Amino acid sequence: MKRIAVWIFYAIGTLAIAYLALYFYAAFTGRALVPGDPIHIFRKPDAPNYSAATDGALA
């Protein structure tokens, strides 16, 4: 039982190190954030515009 606990401990540590490695990879290879740049949200051009309540539905 003690041996299984040790292997679980090693597995959790390995996952934590892998997560940190992926985080640092994403942080240092990602696009730099510049103040004032617009946020790019990718959506389908033919998607309906739900934020424009022009028919008075929310009035």
N, C-alpha and C positions, 0 to 999 in steps of 0.2 A: 504494500500500500504506500509505503514511504517512497519507493522508487517511482511509482506512478505520479505522486505529487511533485517530485523533482522534475519529471519530464513535462508535466503541465506547466510548471514554473518556467522552464526553459522555452516552451512553446509560446507562452505569453510574452516573455522577454523578446523572443525573435520577432513576433508580430509587432511589438512596440517599436523595435529598431527599424523594421521594414516600413512602418507607417511614418516614422520620423524621416527616413531616407526619402520616401516619396514626397513628403511635405517640403523638404529642403530642395528637392529637384524641381518641384512645381514653383516654389517661391523664387528661385534664382534663374529659372529659364523662362518664366512667364513674362507677359507683356508688362512694361512699366506703367504705373499709374501716374498721370500728369494732371495736376489740378486744372480745371477748366475744360478738359476734354469731355465730349459728350459720352454718355454710357450707350454702348451699342447693344440693342436688344434685337435679336433676330426673330422675326415672325413672318408668317406667310403674307404676301402682299394682298391676297384676296380675303383675308380674315375680316370678319365684321368688327366694327369699331363700337365696342360696348360702352366706352366712356363718353360718347357724344349722345346725350339725351336731348335730341332736337325735336322729338315729337311731343314733348311735355309729359312724358310718362313719370318722371320723378318730381314734377312740380307740385 
